[in-house]
Amino acid sequence: MYSTLAQYLNGTPAQPEGVGADIPARTPEGEATTMRRWVLQEHVWTELLDAAGFINVTVDVLPAATGGQRTADTLLVSAYRPS
C-alpha cells in the first residue's frame, strides 16, 4: 500500500502514461533541486501494477483536506503480489 498525488500541486493533471517528471524541490538545507515524481492517473497505476504481477489492485481517491493553492487529492493504492 502506498499513497501518491492524484494531480500535481500546481494543478496540472496526472500523466495518462507511466512517465515521471522532474519537479522543483528543496533540500533540508533549503537549496533548490529537482525530484523525480510519478504523478499518474488511477488507471495507469492499476495497469502498471497488474503488468508487474500484482493482484487485487485498488485505487481510492482521498480528497484534499483543504482548498487553495498547492493542494491535491491523494491516491491510496493497494495491491498484493503473490509469492
Secondary structure, DSSP 8 states (H G I E B T S, - for coil): -EEEESB-TTS-B-BSSS--EEEEEE-TT--EEEEEE--B-HHHHHHHHHHTT-EEEEEEEE--SS-STT---EEEEEEE---
